[in-house]
């Protein structure tokens, strides 16, 4: 490029930076024609994966002389005819991207050329089928004639059999002729059928080859125009959006009774059907949820006036005004799926969480799930046995954990393992870094529990019998059959009064109920009862414990209570 051209290029680039172009309709791309066009082969090298789509990055390293060059990115698979939505480009070094366009791989003229080729093949095939039908029709007529000759010769032999009129030599020659002609005709018919099958196979092969060629050519093409002031080697990349890809969080929680921590594997379950494998790519996982940020509906005014029968039916109707009419004409934001993915890309890094996976990973196309490790960490664990015998006479293991990973743990499925054995599925809700969460591991068969109603009676109270008191005595028995001591949270309930005239009290609770702040502040108001019971190992003096308490309900004698379940 001559110095005057470089000077003009620099002027145009500075105009682009300051938005001082010749007119609103002109761009640098319009004003500067490329000095070269280069078709480049690229590969996906980075993916930002959202819950409902992905942004793919393809890059290529090229060496360019000073000037304006157009790089044509070809060979981009297009699963589902999505095109290159949200296409943008970037260039390294001091190069400047002055234009980016996308187009389909086949022009209308090229597509029409393929159609004409197919039409010519179809016409050729129809002519061949017509010729073969004519030939096979003639052969069928010849075969029918030969069959009639055979019948005639047989009839003559029957009629003249045993007489001098029967010439055996003539009959032999007739039969030999019939046999040879029938063989010739049948062979010709078989050849015609073989030729027809070969022509059909060739037609199918040509159609398949054409379809494969169209498929390879009819893919989106990205054209990136780059201004190079100083020649050299640099990277040029394009980014675009794709549906057909998603990820979800998953966890594996492993319990070991001998350890005060629990190893947790935080993984991403990735599925993609974008039309190509992702091989050795960098992947970032975003928790941004593609959504359509809608608008709240406008408030429609209501008009009221003097009551008149003929107007009452319309007096309180909502009457549209300019605000209402304008709101109806607004398009719904994010009306298509890819617009929603674009929204997710915009909010990523705000309230969303992004996980950069270490190293390079590969995910095959086709919809099969791949598990990618995000992080592995150990969470401090406190094991608590919990029983609610009023609902189920089983004791369950709950583990209270602390998220010390430095990551936000998103809500997702969890697989639970105890002492190396799979226990079953669970779920972890969203946990901030440093936050606490709990995981339930199911029943512990080492602890047995039973609950019973010991006594229930109702008596009159007061000097004149103006009140009534119902007393219900309960007992819970626990036993530890395991080799280790255990602490058990025992939960039960009491009736909750809905009237001031009804008084509910707990008396004679043994041992005393729990007195922690959480229980007193929340559970007690909901009618829940809690004990923390220490059980010794099996065979020890305190391996079995008993809880007892009495519920007393006082009310006026004329007030009937609703049924109180055990």
N, C-alpha and C positions, 0 to 999 in steps of 0.2 A: 504494500500500500504506500502511495506517495505521501510526502510530508503534508501536502495541502489536505489530503483526505484524512490523515490522522488529526490534523487541526480541526477539521469539520466534525469528526467523530467526537473529539473532546468537547467541542462546543455543544453538540447535541446531548451528550451525557450530562453536562452541567445543567442544561435546560431541563432534562428529565428530573434531576435532583431537586430543582427549584420550581417545578411545575410551570415552566415558561415555554410551552410549546407554541408552534405557529398558530394553531387553532384548537378548539376543544375537540374536534373530530380527528385530528392528526396525532400520531404517536411516533416515537422514535422508530418503531418497527416499520411504520409506513414510509418514513423518510429515508431510512438506510436499508438498501438492498444487501443481502448477504454476499460476501465475496466467495463463499464456498458452502456447500451442503454436504454434511457427513452423516451417513447412517451408522448408528452405534448400537452395539449389543450390550445390554445391561442386565443386572440381576438384583433381586430384592436383598438388601443388606441390613435393613432396620425396619421394625414393625412396632407401632404404638397400638396396643390392643385394648379395645374398650369392651364393655359388656355386650354390645350389639353391633360390632363392626371393627374396622381396623384402618389405620393410616399406614400405607406401605411406602417405603423409600427405595428408589432404584438409583444407582450411581454408576458413573463411568469416568475413568481417568483418560484425558485426551491431551495431545500436544497440538497447539494451534499457533499460527503466525498472527501478527497484528492485523486487525480488521474485524469485520462482523461475520460471524459464522452461524449457520443453522445446523444444530444437531438434531437428528431424527431418531427418537427412541422407538424401536420396533420390537416385535416379538413379545408384546405384553399380553398375557392371557386375559380373557374377558369372560369369566364365568357369569352366566346370566345376563349378558349384554348390558352390563352396568356402565360401560364407558369409563372415562377417567374423571370422575366427579371430584371437585375441589382441587384440581390440578394446580400445582405451583412448582417453581423451580428455584434453584440456588446454584451459585458458582463460587469456587474457591479463588484464592489469590486475589488479584485486583481486578478480576474480570467482572463484568456487569451483565446481568440478565435483562435484556430490553424487550423481551416478548416471549410468551409461551402460549401455544395453541394445541388443541387436540382435534383429531379427525378420525373417522373410520378408516380402516385399512383399504377398503375397496371403494372406488368411485362408482358413480352410476354407470359410466361407460364400461368400466371393467366388469361390473356385475351383469350388464346387458350382454357383453361378449361371452360370458359363461353360459347365459341363458340361450344364446344363439347356438353355441356349441352343443348344448344338450338337445335343442330342437333338431339339429342336423343328425345327431346320433339316433334320435327317436324315428326320424324319417327313414334313415338308412335301415334301421331295424325292422320297420314296418314293410319296406320293400322286400327285404330278405325273407320275412315271414310269408309274404304273398307268393313269392317265387317258390318257396318250399311247399306251400299248400298246393300250388298248381302241380308241381312235380309229384308230390305224394298222391294227389288225386288221380293223375294219369297212371301211376304205378298200381294204385288200387283197382282201376278199371282193367288194366292188363292182367292183374292177378285174378280178377273175376272171370275174364275171358278164358284164361288157362284152366280155371276150375271147371268151366262149362265144357271145355274140350275133354278134360278128364272124365267127366260124367258121360259125355257122348261116346267116348271110346269104350267105357265100361258097359254101356247099354248095347253097343254093337257086338261086343264079345259075348254078352249074355244071350243075345238073340241068335247069333250064328254058331254058338258053341256046339261042337260035335258034328259039324257039317263041313263040306269042302269050301264053303263061302268064308270061313274063318281063316285069315292069313296071319299066322302067329308072328311072322317077321315084321309085317306092317304094324301089328299091334305093339310089338316090342319097340319099334322106332317111335311110335306115337307116345308111348309112356316115357321113353327116354327124353323126348323133346319136352314133354310136359314137366318132367322133373328138373331139367336144366333151366327151363324158363321160369319155373316157380322159384328156384334157388336164386336166379339172377335178379328177379323182381324183389324178392325178400331182402337180398343183400343191398339193393339200391334203396329200399325203404329204410333199412337200418342206418345206411350211410347218411341219408337225409335227416333222420332223427338225431344222429350224432352231430352232424353239422349244425342243426338247430340248437342243440344243447350247448355246443361250443360257442355259437354266436351269442346266446343268452348269457353265458358265463363271461364272455368278453365284454358285453354291454354292462353287466353288473360291476365288473372290474373297473371299467372306465368311469362309471358313475361314482363309484367309491373313491377313486383317485381324485376326481374333480371335487367331490365334497370335502375330502381331506385337504386339498389345495386351497379351496375357498375358506375352510376353517382356519388354516394357517395364515392366510392373507387378510381375512376379514376380522381383524383385531384392531383395537384403538392404537393410534400413533400419536406420540407427543413430539411437538416441534418446539425446540428451545433455541431462541436467537440470543447469541452471546457477543458482547462487544469486548474485544481484546486490544488494549492499548500497547501492552508489552507482551510479546510472544513468550510461550513457555508451556509448562505442563501443569494442569490443575484438574480438580474434580468438579464435575457438573452432576447435579442430582435433581430428580423430580420426586414429588410426593403427591399421592392421590388417595382417595377413600374407597374402601371396599366393604360391602355387606358380606354375609356368609362367614363371619368369624366372630368368636366370642370366647370369654373365659369366666370361670367362677372359682371362688376360693374353696379349698378343702384342707382338712387337718387330719393328722394322725397323732393321737395322744396315747402315750405309753406309761402305764403305772408299774412301779416296782416298789413293793412294800418296804424294802430295805433302804430306800432313798428318800430324802426330804425334798427332792425336786422331781419334776416330770418332764422328760424330753417331748417336745412338740415339733412336728414337721408341718410347716406352712407351705402349701403347694397351690399351684394354679392348674385347673383342668381346662385345657385349651382345645378348641375344636375349630377347624377352618376348612372351608370349601371355596377358596378364591380362584381355583383353576390352576394353581401351581404349588409345588412344594416350597416351603421355606427352609432353605439349607444353610446352616452356619450363619444365622442372622442374630443381630442384637434385638432383644425384645424388651419393651417397657409395657407394664400392665397398668392401666388406669381404672380407677373405680368410678370415674365419671359416668353417669348413666345417661345415654342418649334420651332426650326428652323434648317435648314440644312446649316451650315456655308460653303458656296462654295468657290471655287478659281476663280480668274479672268482668262480669257483665255490667253494663251501664244500668243505672237506676232510672226507671221510667217514671216520669211525673204522674201524679194522680190529681185530678181536678174535681172539686166539689162545689156545689152551688145550692141555691134554694131548692127544697124538695118539690118536684113537680112530677106527677105520675108518668107523663109522657117522656120525661127525661131521665127518670130514675135508672133505667136500664143502661144508660150510657154515662151517667154522672160520675161513676167511680171507675170508668175504664181508663187504662193507661193510654195516653196519647203520645205517639212518637214525636220527638223533636229533632233538631239537627244533630244533637249528640247521639241519639239512638240510631238515626239513619246512617251516620258516618261509621258507627261501630259495626253495622251489618255489612258494610262494604269492605271492611278490613279482611285481608286474607289471614287464614289461620297459620300462625308461625309453625315451622317444622312440619309441613303437611306431608312430606315424604320421608322415608326412612333415612336416606342419606343426609337430608337436612338435619335430622336429629343427631346423626353422628357428628356432623360439623359443629352443632351446638356443644356436644360433649368435648370435642377438641378445644373449643374456646374456653370452657370452664375448667378444663384440666389444669391443675396447679393452684386452683382457688380452694374450695372446700373439698375437692376431690383428692384422692391419695394415689400416688404413682409409685410403682415398684420397678426398679431397674434390675433385670435379671443379670447375674454375673456371667461372664463368658459368652460364647456363641452357642446357640441352640438350634435344633431342627424340628420342624413340625410338618408332617406329611399332609398333603391335600387329600380330600375325600370324605371328611366328616368323622373320622375316627378320633377319639379323644387322646390327648397326650398330657401326662402329668409332669409339670415343670416345677422344680424346687425354688421357692422364693426365699425361705430362710428356715433354719433349724435352731432352736434355742431351748433352754431349760427354764421352767417356770417353778418358783417356790410353791410347794404344795402342802396344804393342810387337809388331812383326811378326816371326815366327819361321818359317823353312822347316824342315820335319821330313820325314825319310824313314826308312822301315823296310824296306829292300830284301829282308830275309829273308822278308817277307810280300808286299810289293808294290814293284816298281821304279818308283815314282812319288814325287815330292816334293810335299808338301802345305803349304799356307799356314795357319799358326795365328796368331791374334792374341790376345795377352794384354791384357786390359782391366781398368780399375779403375772401380768404380761410385762416381762422385762426384756422383750425383744427389741424395743426401739421402733417397732412398726405398729401401725394401727391394724388390728385383726378384724377383717371384715366378716360379716355374718356368712356362715357357710356350713356345709356338712362336715362331720367329724367321724373318723373311725377310731374306736376305742380298743386298746389292747391292755391286758392285765397279765403280768408275769410272762409276756411274750405270746400270749394266746389272744386271738381276736374275740372281743366280748360282744360287739354289736355297733350299730350306728347311733350317732347323737347329732347335736347341732350346737354350734357356738354362735352367739349373737355378737354384734360389733363391740370391740373392746379397744379403748384408747391405749396408747403406750403408757405403761405404768398402772393401768387399771386392773381391777380384780374381776374374775369371772368364775363360774362354777361348772363342773362337769359331773354328771351322774353316771355311775358305773353299774347300776342295777342292784338286785338283792344280794345280801351277804348271808349265806346259809349257816354261818357259824353262830349267829344270834337268833334265838327264838323269842317270840313275844306273844302274849295272849291278853285279851281285854274282856272284862265282864262287868255286868251290873249286879252288884251284891244285894242291894235292897232298894225298894221304891215305895213310899207311902205318902199320904196326904192327911193332914190334921187341921182342926180348927184352932185359931189363935185369938188372943184378946179375951177380956173379961166376959164379954157377952157373945163370944164366938163370931165377931164381926170380920175376922180375917181367916185366910186359909194358907197353909204352908205345905208345899210339896218338897220332899227330900229324896234325892237320888244318890246312892252311894256307888262309887266306881272303884275298880281295882285293875291294875296292869301288872303283869308278871313278866320279867325278863330273865333270860338265862344265856350265859356265854359258854358255848361248847368249843370255842377255839383255843389255841395254845397261847394267845397273847391277850393282854388286858385291852379293854375297849371303852371308848367314851361314846355314849349314845344320846342324841337329842330325841326326846320323846314329845310328840305333839298330840294334843287332844283339843276338845272344844267345850264351851259352856253356852247355854242359851243366852241370847242378847235381847234385852228388854226393849220393846218399842213404845211402851207407855210408862208414864211416871208412876202409875198405880202398881206397876209390877216391879218388884225388887229381886235381883238375882245376885246371890253371894256364893263364894267358894269358901268352905270351911274344912277344917281338919285335913289340910293337904299335907301329905307325908311321902317323901321328904318335901321341903319347901320348893316352890316353883322358882324358875330362873328369874334373875333380876337385872339382865343386861338391858342396855338402853334401847336397842332395836326392838326387843320384845315388849318392853314397857311402852315405847312410843307408838308402836303400830299394831302388833299382834294382839295385845290385850284389848284394844278398842274394838277389834273384830271378833271378840269372843274366843280367841285361841288361848290354849294353855301350853306351857312349855316347861320341861324338866331336862336337866343335864345329868345323866346317870353314869357313874363310873362302875364298870364291871371288871372284876378280876379274871384271870385266865381260868380255863376249865379246871374243876377240882378244887379251886381255892374257896375260902370262906365267903368271899363277896362276889363269887361268880354269878349268883342269882340275887336279884333285887326286886322289891315290890313297891309300886306307887299306889297310893289310895287318896281319895278326896270325896267330898260330898258337895253336891249342888243343892242349894236351898232357894226356893222361889216363893216369895210372899206376895199376896194380892188380896183385894177385897173378896169376901165370900160370894158376892153376887157376880163375880167376873169369871167367866169360863176361859180356861187356857186352851190354846191350840195344842194339838198333840205334840209331845216332846219325844223325839226318837231316842233310842239308847245311845 
